[in-house]
Amino acid sequence: MIKIKNLMVEVEDKLIINNFNLEVLKGELHVIMGPNGSGKSTLANTIAGHPKYSIKSGNITYKKNLINELSPEERSSLGIFLSLQYPISIPGVKNIYFLKAAINSIRKIKKQNEVDTAEFLKMVRGMLPLVGLDESFLHRSVNDGFSGGEKKRNEILQMLVLEPELSILDETDSGLDIDALKIIANGIKNYRNDNRSFILITHYHRMLDFLSPDYVHILIDGEIALSGGPELAQKLEEKGYSWVKEKKVN
């Protein structure tokens, strides 16, 4: 699905990602953990094509196509989705119009007909229970006045509507109570299949109690210091990151 090789990324002339390598196959769920400032969000934004993040060397290959120079819109149309760590509010833009515009922009790039309004409403209404939102959220401004949990659930709703093949979820679980966490985890599980891949960035083990990741990677100073299975996240919960940093130095 995606292969990242020898990636180096700078933000405002500061090297954040250094010699980063990762390969995610179809249907796989990879978890990336690491201390604050290790480069997790930089990695997510770089894959999505945010112009603030400058690739100095290395390649990002998505479905065997090099995407280093593609715009965020082009990457989205190819099936890449980023759930933001801090979803922004857009006062005056109703959720329903935002979602419809997003899906139609992708259809336009693919030279497909715009989605019919009645069909779109039926589809979105069917998805709302999956993320624990009621229909009133469709008619409110995007994330405006939403709680932290509602914003994160709204991000998962966007994922369900856009149907990406690669979903990058940047700390989707941060600040959530246990009920909201279960709803989001179930939304991810219900969407996951053999043709959809995930990169989940998180600080916490608790999200993994509801999901079954294929791999857990620990990011230290912009590169993967250690990889393993779900048990690695449990070890981090118990011991923190100091032992990984010592292992990396040695």
N, C-alpha and C positions, 0 to 999 in steps of 0.2 A: 504493500500500500504506500508506504513512505520510507525512504532511505536517506539518512543524513550522514554525510561523510566529511570528516575533518573540518567541521564548521567553526569559523571564528567570526564573532559579531561584536561590533562596537556601538556604544550609545554615547553621543556627544564626546567623541574621541576617547572614550574609556572602554577598554577591552572587558567584556562581560562573559561572553561564551568563548571558550578556548578549546580547540581540538575535540569537539563534541561529535560523537558517533552514535547512531541509533538506527535500527531497522525494525519496522512494525509490519507484520504480515496481515493479510485480510482476516478479519474476525478477531484479531487480538486486542486485548486491553492491557496497555502498559501504564504503570504508575510511576510518576517522578516525584521524589521527595528530596528535601534538602533544606538547610538553614536559610534564614532571611539573607537576601543579597547573593545567593548562589547562582542566580541566572534563570530561574524557573519561568518567571513571567516574560523575561526577554526571549527565551526560547519559543514560548507560545506565540508571542507577537511577531517574531521573525518568521515562523512557519506561515502565519496568516498574512504576512506581507506588509506590516505596518512600516511606513516610510521613515519613521524615527530610528529604526534599527538597521544598521548598515552592515551588510555581509562583506567581510574583508577577504575571506577565502573559504573554500569548501563548497559543497553542493547540497541542495535539497532536491531530491527526486521523488515526485509523486506519481504513482502508477507509471513508472519508467520514463516520465517526462521531467526535464529540468525546469524548475519553477522559480529560480532565483530572481529573475527579472520581471515576473508577472505581478500585476496589480492585485490588491486585495479582492477587487470585484471579479477578476479573472480566476483567482484561486477559489473563490466562493462558488463560481459557476462550475468549476471542475469537481466540487464536492467536498471542500474543506470548510469547516465551521469552527469558530472560536467562541466559547462561552467566557465572557469577561469576568475578571476577578472583582471588579467594581463596576457593575452595570450602571450606565448613565441614564438620567431622566431626560425625556424629550417632551416638555410641556407643549400642549396644543396639537400633538400628533397622536391620534387614537391608536391603540394597539392593533385593532383590526385592520386599519389602513396601512400601518407599518408592515405588518405581516404579509398582507396582500401585495404591497409594493415590492417587498423583498423577493417573494416567490416569482412575481412576474418579471422582475429584472433578470433573474436567472433564466427564466423561460425565454426572454427576449434574446439573450446571448446565445442560447441554444437553438434559436430560430423556431421556437415552439409558440403556439397560440397562448394568449393570456388565459388564466384560470377564470372560469365562470363564477360570478359572485355567489350565486346560490350554492353551487358545488363547493366553493371555498368555505362558506359559512358552515355547511354541513360537516365538512372535513374538520375544521377547527373546533367546532362544538364537540365532536367526538373525541378530540384530544384533551380537552380541558380536564375531565376527570382523572386523566393519567398523571396530571401534575398538581392536582388538588386545587384548581382554580375554578370559579364559577363564571358565568357568561358576562357578568358585569365588568370583569377585567378587560374584556375585548373593547369596551366602549370608554375606557379610561385612558388618559395620556400615558405613553410608554414609561413605565416605572415611576411615574410622578405620584408621590405620596405612598408608594409601595413600601412595605416592610422589607428588611433584608432577605427574609425567606421568600417573600413574594417575588422579589427581583430575581432571585436565583431560580425559582420555579418558572418564571417567565422566560428565562434564558433556555431552559430545557424545552419549553413550549416552542420557542423559535427553532430549536434543533429538530423537533418532531415535524414541524411544518416544512422546513427546508430540505429534510431528508439527506443530510450529508453522508458521504462514505467514510470520511475521517473527521471525527469530532475531538477537538482539543478543549478540555474543560479545566479552566484555570481557577483552582480553589473554589469550585462550585459548592463545596461543603462548609466553607468558613462561615462562622457566625450563626449556624443553624441549630435549632433545637432538634431533639431526637425524632419528633414527628415529621418535621420538614426534611430531615436527612433521609428518612425512610421513603418519603414520597419521591425525592429526587433520585435516590438509588433505584427505586422501582421503575421510574421513567427511563433511566439508562438501561436497565435490564430488559425492559419490554422492547426497547428500540434495537438492542444489540442483536446481530445475527452474523452468519458466516462471511458476509460481504461488507460489514461495517466495522471499522476499527476505531479505537479510542486511545487518546493520551490524556490521562487524568493526573493533574498536578494537585498535590495536597500536602498539608502539614500533619494530618492526623490519620491514625490507624482506623478510626471508627468507621469511616466510609467503606473500608475494605471488608468490614464485617458483613456488609450487605451485597458486595460484588465479589467476583472471582477473577482477579487479575492474573494474566499470564506471567508478567514480570514486574518486579519492582526495581527501580533504578535510584541510586542516591547521587544527587548532583552536588559537587563541592567545587567552588571556584570555577564554575563554568564548564566543567567536564564530569562525566560519569565516573565516580570513584569506585562504585561497587554495584553489582546487579545480582538479583536472586529472585526467589519466589515470594509469596505473601508473608512467609515467616520473617522475612527481612524487615518488613514494616513493623511487625510485632517486637522485634529486637530493638528497633529504633525507639519504640514507645517506652521500652524498659530502660534503655541505656543512653538515649540521646545520640548526638552526632560525634562526640569527641573521639570515640573509638574508631570511627570511620576515617576521621581526619588523621589520626595517628597511623592507621593502616596505609593511607594514601602516601604519607610522608615516607614511611618505611618501604 
